[in-house]
Amino acid sequence: MELLQLRYFLDSARNENFTRTAKKYNVPTTSVSASIRRLENELGTSLFERSANRIHLSVAGIRLYSTLSPLIADLDETVTELSNAVQDTRVIRLLIRGIRRQMIDITVAFTKMHPNVHYEFVMEYANERFEDFDIIIDSENKNYPGFEQMVFEQKKMVIKAAADDPLVGRVLTFKDLKNRDFVLTKIRGFSHMRLLDAAKKAGFTLRVAAVSSDVECFEKLIASGVGVGLGLHYDNEHTTNIVPLNVTDLDIHYNVCAYYQKKDYYGNVRSYIDFLKVWNEIEH
């Protein structure tokens, strides 16, 4: 069974005519007819009911057509995408508004597989010309008109404190933090709103000591004891001066999404999005 045989079968089934299929592939009608005969012999069944002037799918032919048609369509689409990806010379324009450090790791891994792809990174919160970007990395359910949303990772969030904090190693509830100052990454951002909710449930008012949108500054403030903060959990923290507290009644997850413009979802951009889809499988 050969791919060309299957293509002859599909086109003949659609046309109900061997001659039209032969013209499409620029071969004699006898070649198409003989190829399909060989396919029928391999399968041990007739795929067409033949009359003097027309052909019609048999019951077996209908079954094969219904199975084969979407498979060949998917194959053709994939071949086109791969071809476009090779020819695509666009620079991928990325606006990264979440997990910035990890996105660099992801992009490095992607580049090892696609060494000819180039990027433009913007890592800021103020930029609002979203249409300038191919891909935006942010938390779930953000409003980016004209963009599709794809969740590619869920991260657990934990309360982080300085390594020498007296609460380290203890089993805690969030209420045990009522007398502590907090460091935020953004006022009324994701972390701030979740902390406000947790404090309200625990019956106290959240005290904010500092705000820093820069990840390194955020961690330095925590490591120096300025306050505790809500951050993403990593299996291996990047600094030994910060450790997660064991707050048993805190269950907060951060869904990370890639937002992309559908019109640009091909070539390099599509390859990058597809890589994000399988990132967790690759990583874990």
C-alpha angles and dihedrals in degrees: 000000000000132000091239090055090054092049090051089051094049095048093045090050091052094045096036083218135093094202095061090049090050091052091051092054094035094236132121117276088239090061092056093045093048092047092053090046089056090050091051091049091051091051094041094230141084115257096188137041104222128209131171096276107011145038128216131190115260122220089268090046092053090052093049092046094051091051098040101043098069091040093056090043090054090046092052091047092051093048090051092049093049091049091049091048091056092048096041111107097172119132109236108237111210129189105194114196099157141038088009096170093049092047089061089054090048092049092049089053091048092049091056087061095038106032095169096059117103131197146202113210126199116182108184140106100218099065110105102170090102093163088069090070134075094202133020121194113206144126122293126286098018116153112248108156113223094016129114117224125224123178109216104166142019116207126196114229124215138181108258126204140173113284091244094049111131091230093062111113095018127115105242145180121213089254088067087070096059093109095045129100118233133218116215134198093211138359109251090001124133096279094043093052093048091049091050090052092049092048092049091053090048091050103244140099118253114242115212116204100172143357125210128164090193110094095213093050090046091055094044090054090052094044091052092054098249088132147313121271144195112246143154117283116240124188088228115029114220092230130041089211092075127060133175119252119230099242102168100192096050115098111167126152129186116214111209117209138189113218116199139171111250093217089061096045098118140081116004094001093052092047090053093048091047089051090054090052092061097033095107091051091050093046098043 
